[in-house]
Amino acid sequence: MPAIYFSLAYVQPFADMSTEKPEDGVTVVRGDGQIVGLRLDDPRLVLRLSEICANIGVDEEKVWPRLRADADVLLGSRAATWGGGGA
């Protein structure tokens, strides 16, 4: 299964970057000393997201909204992409 990465803050391309693994399967990405990303090696770790956030000192209310999935086809509308219309 693919990992899940949460981008939590922007960082300049030239910023001093580092990573740390506070526990198996969890990687914290720091940029200029602040946490800018969180990587979960196994997507099932999202079930422990609140606990992980508490352990690393990140407000979970900033992390949960970053969780995304595929676009919901039930919310989309199908329309002609070439500009045509129905008769």
JOSUL-V857814 format. One record per residue. N is the residue number from 0. RES is the residue in one letter. SS is DSSP state (helix for helix, strand for strand, loop for the rest). PHI is phi in whole degrees, -180 to 180 (NA if undefined). OMEGA is omega in whole degrees, 0 to 359 (none if undefined). Layout:
[[N RES SS PHI OMEGA] [N RES SS PHI OMEGA]]
This chain:
[[0 M loop NA 180] [1 P loop -74 177] [2 A loop -71 174] [3 I strand -113 178] [4 Y strand -117 177] [5 F strand -105 174] [6 S strand -86 189] [7 L loop -104 180] [8 A loop -159 176] [9 Y loop -86 178] [10 V loop -142 179] [11 Q loop -65 182] [12 P loop -59 182] [13 F loop -96 182] [14 A loop -67 175] [15 D loop -72 184] [16 M strand -107 175] [17 S strand -153 176] [18 T strand -131 174] [19 E strand -146 180] [20 K strand -116 181] [21 P strand -67 176] [22 E strand -161 180] [23 D loop -58 176] [24 G loop 86 182] [25 V strand -123 177] [26 T strand -124 176] [27 V strand -103 178] [28 V strand -108 179] [29 R strand -114 174] [30 G strand -132 185] [31 D loop 52 174] [32 G loop 87 179] [33 Q strand -109 179] [34 I strand -74 182] [35 V strand -117 180] [36 G strand -161 179] [37 L strand -139 181] [38 R strand -118 175] [39 L strand -108 183] [40 D loop -62 181] [41 D loop -117 182] [42 P helix -57 179] [43 R helix -68 176] [44 L helix -66 178] [45 V helix -61 177] [46 L helix -66 179] [47 R helix -108 187] [48 L helix -57 180] [49 S helix -62 179] [50 E helix -65 180] [51 I helix -62 179] [52 C helix -60 179] [53 A helix -63 181] [54 N helix -67 182] [55 I helix -98 176] [56 G loop 80 179] [57 V loop -114 178] [58 D loop -68 183] [59 E helix -62 179] [60 E helix -67 175] [61 K helix -91 184] [62 V helix -94 183] [63 W helix -53 180] [64 P helix -64 180] [65 R helix -82 180] [66 L loop -76 182] [67 R loop -129 175] [68 A loop -132 178] [69 D loop -61 178] [70 A loop -59 180] [71 D loop -82 182] [72 V loop -66 180] [73 L loop -74 180] [74 L loop -94 182] [75 G loop -83 175] [76 S loop -121 179] [77 R loop -92 180] [78 A loop -143 178] [79 A loop -66 181] [80 T loop -86 181] [81 W loop -95 178] [82 G loop 88 180] [83 G loop -76 179] [84 G loop -131 178] [85 G loop -79 182] [86 A loop -85 none]]
